[in-house]
Amino acid sequence: MIEVTRLNGKKYWVNPHQIETMECRPDLTLTMLSGKSVVVKETPEEIISRIVEYRKKIGINSQDD
Protein backbone atom coordinates (compact mmCIF):
# COMPACT_ATOMS: atom_id res chain seq x y z
CA MET A 1 0.00 0.00 0.00
CA ILE A 2 1.13 3.54 -0.64
CA GLU A 3 0.18 6.58 1.40
CA VAL A 4 -1.70 9.45 -0.24
CA THR A 5 -3.22 12.61 1.20
CA ARG A 6 -6.78 13.63 0.47
CA LEU A 7 -7.49 17.31 -0.10
CA ASN A 8 -8.82 17.62 3.47
CA GLY A 9 -5.40 16.51 4.79
CA LYS A 10 -6.51 13.04 5.85
CA LYS A 11 -4.01 10.25 5.14
CA TYR A 12 -5.23 7.34 3.04
CA TRP A 13 -3.56 4.19 1.75
CA VAL A 14 -4.22 2.65 -1.64
CA ASN A 15 -3.08 -0.51 -3.35
CA PRO A 16 -0.95 0.76 -6.25
CA HIS A 17 -1.78 -2.36 -8.27
CA GLN A 18 -5.39 -1.12 -8.35
CA ILE A 19 -4.62 2.31 -9.87
CA GLU A 20 -5.88 2.39 -13.44
CA THR A 21 -5.25 6.03 -14.35
CA MET A 22 -4.02 9.34 -12.91
CA GLU A 23 -5.36 12.66 -14.18
CA CYS A 24 -4.68 16.27 -13.21
CA ARG A 25 -8.05 18.09 -13.17
CA PRO A 26 -6.30 20.32 -11.73
CA ASP A 27 -5.93 18.21 -8.56
CA LEU A 28 -4.58 14.71 -9.07
CA THR A 29 -7.37 12.16 -9.42
CA LEU A 30 -6.54 8.47 -9.10
CA THR A 31 -9.06 6.21 -10.79
CA MET A 32 -9.05 2.72 -9.39
CA LEU A 33 -9.87 -0.50 -11.27
CA SER A 34 -13.12 -0.62 -9.25
CA GLY A 35 -14.17 2.68 -10.84
CA LYS A 36 -13.79 4.61 -7.56
CA SER A 37 -11.87 7.89 -7.77
CA VAL A 38 -9.60 9.37 -5.10
CA VAL A 39 -8.51 13.03 -5.32
CA VAL A 40 -5.12 13.58 -3.69
CA LYS A 41 -2.69 16.42 -2.91
CA GLU A 42 0.38 14.63 -4.27
CA THR A 43 1.83 15.23 -7.73
CA PRO A 44 1.93 12.47 -10.35
CA GLU A 45 5.70 12.31 -9.87
CA GLU A 46 5.31 11.73 -6.12
CA ILE A 47 2.80 8.92 -6.70
CA ILE A 48 5.03 7.28 -9.31
CA SER A 49 7.99 7.50 -6.95
CA ARG A 50 5.97 5.86 -4.16
CA ILE A 51 4.85 3.10 -6.51
CA VAL A 52 8.46 2.43 -7.55
CA GLU A 53 9.56 2.30 -3.89
CA TYR A 54 6.65 0.00 -3.03
CA ARG A 55 7.52 -2.36 -5.87
CA LYS A 56 11.15 -2.45 -4.69
CA LYS A 57 10.02 -3.31 -1.15
CA ILE A 58 7.91 -6.24 -2.31
CA GLY A 59 10.58 -7.46 -4.72
CA ILE A 60 9.06 -6.57 -8.05
CA ASN A 61 11.78 -5.48 -10.45
CA SER A 62 10.26 -3.36 -13.24
CA GLN A 63 12.90 -4.66 -15.66
CA ASP A 64 11.48 -8.17 -15.26
CA ASP A 65 7.88 -7.15 -16.07
KEVOBA-181544 format. One record per atom (N, C-alpha, C): residue number from 1; atom name; x, z, y. Coordinates in Angstrom, 2 decimals, always signed. Layout:
residues N
@seq=NUM; atom=CA; x=X; z=Z; y=Y
...
end
This chain:
residues 65
@seq=1; atom=N; x=+0.85; z=+0.00; y=-1.18
@seq=1; atom=CA; x=+0.00; z=+0.00; y=+0.00
@seq=1; atom=C; x=+0.89; z=+0.00; y=+1.24
@seq=2; atom=N; x=+0.42; z=-0.66; y=+2.27
@seq=2; atom=CA; x=+1.13; z=-0.64; y=+3.54
@seq=2; atom=C; x=+0.24; z=+0.03; y=+4.60
@seq=3; atom=N; x=+0.90; z=+0.71; y=+5.52
@seq=3; atom=CA; x=+0.18; z=+1.40; y=+6.58
@seq=3; atom=C; x=-0.09; z=+0.44; y=+7.73
@seq=4; atom=N; x=-1.33; z=+0.50; y=+8.24
@seq=4; atom=CA; x=-1.70; z=-0.24; y=+9.45
@seq=4; atom=C; x=-2.42; z=+0.73; y=+10.37
@seq=5; atom=N; x=-2.56; z=+0.35; y=+11.62
@seq=5; atom=CA; x=-3.22; z=+1.20; y=+12.61
@seq=5; atom=C; x=-4.41; z=+0.46; y=+13.19
@seq=6; atom=N; x=-5.58; z=+1.06; y=+13.03
@seq=6; atom=CA; x=-6.78; z=+0.47; y=+13.63
@seq=6; atom=C; x=-6.70; z=+0.60; y=+15.15
@seq=7; atom=N; x=-7.53; z=-0.12; y=+15.85
@seq=7; atom=CA; x=-7.49; z=-0.10; y=+17.31
@seq=7; atom=C; x=-7.79; z=+1.28; y=+17.88
@seq=8; atom=N; x=-8.52; z=+2.11; y=+17.14
@seq=8; atom=CA; x=-8.82; z=+3.47; y=+17.62
@seq=8; atom=C; x=-7.69; z=+4.45; y=+17.34
@seq=9; atom=N; x=-6.57; z=+3.96; y=+16.78
@seq=9; atom=CA; x=-5.40; z=+4.79; y=+16.51
@seq=9; atom=C; x=-5.37; z=+5.41; y=+15.13
@seq=10; atom=N; x=-6.44; z=+5.26; y=+14.37
@seq=10; atom=CA; x=-6.51; z=+5.85; y=+13.04
@seq=10; atom=C; x=-5.63; z=+5.04; y=+12.07
@seq=11; atom=N; x=-4.86; z=+5.78; y=+11.25
@seq=11; atom=CA; x=-4.01; z=+5.14; y=+10.25
@seq=11; atom=C; x=-4.86; z=+4.71; y=+9.06
@seq=12; atom=N; x=-4.47; z=+3.63; y=+8.43
@seq=12; atom=CA; x=-5.23; z=+3.04; y=+7.34
@seq=12; atom=C; x=-4.22; z=+2.40; y=+6.41
@seq=13; atom=N; x=-4.48; z=+2.39; y=+5.13
@seq=13; atom=CA; x=-3.56; z=+1.75; y=+4.19
@seq=13; atom=C; x=-4.28; z=+0.65; y=+3.46
@seq=14; atom=N; x=-3.62; z=-0.50; y=+3.34
@seq=14; atom=CA; x=-4.22; z=-1.64; y=+2.65
@seq=14; atom=C; x=-3.26; z=-2.14; y=+1.56
@seq=15; atom=N; x=-3.85; z=-2.73; y=+0.55
@seq=15; atom=CA; x=-3.08; z=-3.35; y=-0.51
@seq=15; atom=C; x=-2.66; z=-4.73; y=-0.01
@seq=16; atom=N; x=-1.37; z=-4.97; y=+0.19
@seq=16; atom=CA; x=-0.95; z=-6.25; y=+0.76
@seq=16; atom=C; x=-1.24; z=-7.44; y=-0.15
@seq=17; atom=N; x=-1.44; z=-7.18; y=-1.44
@seq=17; atom=CA; x=-1.78; z=-8.27; y=-2.36
@seq=17; atom=C; x=-3.22; z=-8.77; y=-2.13
@seq=18; atom=N; x=-4.00; z=-7.99; y=-1.38
@seq=18; atom=CA; x=-5.39; z=-8.35; y=-1.12
@seq=18; atom=C; x=-5.59; z=-9.03; y=+0.23
@seq=19; atom=N; x=-4.51; z=-9.19; y=+1.01
@seq=19; atom=CA; x=-4.62; z=-9.87; y=+2.31
@seq=19; atom=C; x=-4.66; z=-11.37; y=+2.07
@seq=20; atom=N; x=-5.73; z=-11.98; y=+2.53
@seq=20; atom=CA; x=-5.88; z=-13.44; y=+2.39
@seq=20; atom=C; x=-5.33; z=-14.17; y=+3.61
@seq=21; atom=N; x=-5.72; z=-13.70; y=+4.80
@seq=21; atom=CA; x=-5.25; z=-14.35; y=+6.03
@seq=21; atom=C; x=-5.02; z=-13.30; y=+7.12
@seq=22; atom=N; x=-4.23; z=-13.70; y=+8.12
@seq=22; atom=CA; x=-4.02; z=-12.91; y=+9.34
@seq=22; atom=C; x=-4.27; z=-13.85; y=+10.51
@seq=23; atom=N; x=-5.07; z=-13.38; y=+11.47
@seq=23; atom=CA; x=-5.36; z=-14.18; y=+12.66
@seq=23; atom=C; x=-5.26; z=-13.32; y=+13.91
@seq=24; atom=N; x=-4.70; z=-13.88; y=+14.97
@seq=24; atom=CA; x=-4.68; z=-13.21; y=+16.27
@seq=24; atom=C; x=-5.88; z=-13.71; y=+17.06
@seq=25; atom=N; x=-6.81; z=-12.77; y=+17.42
@seq=25; atom=CA; x=-8.05; z=-13.17; y=+18.09
@seq=25; atom=C; x=-8.40; z=-12.33; y=+19.30
@seq=26; atom=N; x=-7.73; z=-11.80; y=+20.18
@seq=26; atom=CA; x=-6.30; z=-11.73; y=+20.32
@seq=26; atom=C; x=-5.68; z=-10.61; y=+19.48
@seq=27; atom=N; x=-6.49; z=-9.59; y=+19.07
@seq=27; atom=CA; x=-5.93; z=-8.56; y=+18.21
@seq=27; atom=C; x=-5.77; z=-9.13; y=+16.81
@seq=28; atom=N; x=-4.84; z=-8.57; y=+16.05
@seq=28; atom=CA; x=-4.58; z=-9.07; y=+14.71
@seq=28; atom=C; x=-5.69; z=-8.66; y=+13.76
@seq=29; atom=N; x=-6.31; z=-9.65; y=+13.13
@seq=29; atom=CA; x=-7.37; z=-9.42; y=+12.16
@seq=29; atom=C; x=-6.86; z=-9.81; y=+10.78
@seq=30; atom=N; x=-6.90; z=-8.84; y=+9.85
@seq=30; atom=CA; x=-6.54; z=-9.10; y=+8.47
@seq=30; atom=C; x=-7.83; z=-9.36; y=+7.71
@seq=31; atom=N; x=-7.92; z=-10.49; y=+7.05
@seq=31; atom=CA; x=-9.06; z=-10.79; y=+6.21
@seq=31; atom=C; x=-8.63; z=-10.60; y=+4.78
@seq=32; atom=N; x=-9.38; z=-9.74; y=+4.09
@seq=32; atom=CA; x=-9.05; z=-9.39; y=+2.72
@seq=32; atom=C; x=-9.74; z=-10.36; y=+1.75
@seq=33; atom=N; x=-9.27; z=-10.40; y=+0.51
@seq=33; atom=CA; x=-9.87; z=-11.27; y=-0.50
@seq=33; atom=C; x=-11.34; z=-10.94; y=-0.73
@seq=34; atom=N; x=-11.72; z=-9.69; y=-0.46
@seq=34; atom=CA; x=-13.12; z=-9.25; y=-0.62
@seq=34; atom=C; x=-14.02; z=-9.81; y=+0.48
@seq=35; atom=N; x=-13.41; z=-10.36; y=+1.54
@seq=35; atom=CA; x=-14.17; z=-10.84; y=+2.68
@seq=35; atom=C; x=-14.21; z=-9.85; y=+3.83
@seq=36; atom=N; x=-13.82; z=-8.59; y=+3.56
@seq=36; atom=CA; x=-13.79; z=-7.56; y=+4.61
@seq=36; atom=C; x=-12.66; z=-7.87; y=+5.58
@seq=37; atom=N; x=-12.89; z=-7.58; y=+6.85
@seq=37; atom=CA; x=-11.87; z=-7.77; y=+7.89
@seq=37; atom=C; x=-11.44; z=-6.43; y=+8.44
@seq=38; atom=N; x=-10.16; z=-6.31; y=+8.77
@seq=38; atom=CA; x=-9.60; z=-5.10; y=+9.37
@seq=38; atom=C; x=-8.83; z=-5.54; y=+10.61
@seq=39; atom=N; x=-9.20; z=-5.01; y=+11.78
@seq=39; atom=CA; x=-8.51; z=-5.32; y=+13.03
@seq=39; atom=C; x=-7.47; z=-4.23; y=+13.26
@seq=40; atom=N; x=-6.22; z=-4.65; y=+13.47
@seq=40; atom=CA; x=-5.12; z=-3.69; y=+13.58
@seq=40; atom=C; x=-4.31; z=-3.91; y=+14.85
@seq=41; atom=N; x=-3.54; z=-2.86; y=+15.23
@seq=41; atom=CA; x=-2.69; z=-2.91; y=+16.42
@seq=41; atom=C; x=-1.38; z=-3.66; y=+16.17
@seq=42; atom=N; x=-0.92; z=-3.69; y=+14.93
@seq=42; atom=CA; x=+0.38; z=-4.27; y=+14.63
@seq=42; atom=C; x=+0.42; z=-5.77; y=+14.91
@seq=43; atom=N; x=+1.63; z=-6.28; y=+15.06
@seq=43; atom=CA; x=+1.83; z=-7.73; y=+15.23
@seq=43; atom=C; x=+1.94; z=-8.37; y=+13.84
@seq=44; atom=N; x=+1.74; z=-9.68; y=+13.76
@seq=44; atom=CA; x=+1.93; z=-10.35; y=+12.47
@seq=44; atom=C; x=+3.33; z=-10.10; y=+11.89
@seq=45; atom=N; x=+4.32; z=-10.09; y=+12.76
@seq=45; atom=CA; x=+5.70; z=-9.87; y=+12.31
@seq=45; atom=C; x=+5.87; z=-8.48; y=+11.69
@seq=46; atom=N; x=+5.23; z=-7.48; y=+12.28
@seq=46; atom=CA; x=+5.31; z=-6.12; y=+11.73
@seq=46; atom=C; x=+4.65; z=-6.06; y=+10.35
@seq=47; atom=N; x=+3.50; z=-6.70; y=+10.21
@seq=47; atom=CA; x=+2.80; z=-6.70; y=+8.92
@seq=47; atom=C; x=+3.63; z=-7.42; y=+7.87
@seq=48; atom=N; x=+4.19; z=-8.56; y=+8.23
@seq=48; atom=CA; x=+5.03; z=-9.31; y=+7.28
@seq=48; atom=C; x=+6.22; z=-8.48; y=+6.86
@seq=49; atom=N; x=+6.85; z=-7.80; y=+7.81
@seq=49; atom=CA; x=+7.99; z=-6.95; y=+7.50
@seq=49; atom=C; x=+7.60; z=-5.83; y=+6.53
@seq=50; atom=N; x=+6.44; z=-5.23; y=+6.75
@seq=50; atom=CA; x=+5.97; z=-4.16; y=+5.86
@seq=50; atom=C; x=+5.66; z=-4.69; y=+4.47
@seq=51; atom=N; x=+5.13; z=-5.90; y=+4.41
@seq=51; atom=CA; x=+4.85; z=-6.51; y=+3.10
@seq=51; atom=C; x=+6.15; z=-6.77; y=+2.35
@seq=52; atom=N; x=+7.15; z=-7.28; y=+3.06
@seq=52; atom=CA; x=+8.46; z=-7.55; y=+2.43
@seq=52; atom=C; x=+9.06; z=-6.25; y=+1.91
@seq=53; atom=N; x=+9.02; z=-5.18; y=+2.72
@seq=53; atom=CA; x=+9.56; z=-3.89; y=+2.30
@seq=53; atom=C; x=+8.79; z=-3.34; y=+1.09
@seq=54; atom=N; x=+7.48; z=-3.48; y=+1.12
@seq=54; atom=CA; x=+6.65; z=-3.03; y=+0.00
@seq=54; atom=C; x=+7.03; z=-3.76; y=-1.28
@seq=55; atom=N; x=+7.18; z=-5.07; y=-1.18
@seq=55; atom=CA; x=+7.52; z=-5.87; y=-2.36
@seq=55; atom=C; x=+8.90; z=-5.48; y=-2.90
@seq=56; atom=N; x=+9.83; z=-5.16; y=-2.01
@seq=56; atom=CA; x=+11.15; z=-4.69; y=-2.45
@seq=56; atom=C; x=+11.03; z=-3.37; y=-3.20
@seq=57; atom=N; x=+10.19; z=-2.46; y=-2.69
@seq=57; atom=CA; x=+10.02; z=-1.15; y=-3.31
@seq=57; atom=C; x=+9.44; z=-1.25; y=-4.72
@seq=58; atom=N; x=+8.53; z=-2.19; y=-4.92
@seq=58; atom=CA; x=+7.91; z=-2.31; y=-6.24
@seq=58; atom=C; x=+8.65; z=-3.30; y=-7.14
@seq=59; atom=N; x=+9.74; z=-3.87; y=-6.63
@seq=59; atom=CA; x=+10.58; z=-4.72; y=-7.46
@seq=59; atom=C; x=+10.16; z=-6.16; y=-7.56
@seq=60; atom=N; x=+9.42; z=-6.65; y=-6.59
@seq=60; atom=CA; x=+9.06; z=-8.05; y=-6.57
@seq=60; atom=C; x=+10.03; z=-8.79; y=-5.67
@seq=61; atom=N; x=+10.80; z=-9.67; y=-6.23
@seq=61; atom=CA; x=+11.78; z=-10.45; y=-5.48
@seq=61; atom=C; x=+11.12; z=-11.77; y=-5.11
@seq=62; atom=N; x=+10.96; z=-12.03; y=-3.80
@seq=62; atom=CA; x=+10.26; z=-13.24; y=-3.36
@seq=62; atom=C; x=+10.93; z=-14.52; y=-3.82
@seq=63; atom=N; x=+12.23; z=-14.47; y=-4.17
@seq=63; atom=CA; x=+12.90; z=-15.66; y=-4.66
@seq=63; atom=C; x=+12.48; z=-16.01; y=-6.08
@seq=64; atom=N; x=+11.91; z=-15.03; y=-6.79
@seq=64; atom=CA; x=+11.48; z=-15.26; y=-8.17
@seq=64; atom=C; x=+10.03; z=-15.72; y=-8.27
@seq=65; atom=N; x=+9.30; z=-15.71; y=-7.13
@seq=65; atom=CA; x=+7.88; z=-16.07; y=-7.15
@seq=65; atom=C; x=+7.68; z=-17.54; y=-7.45
end
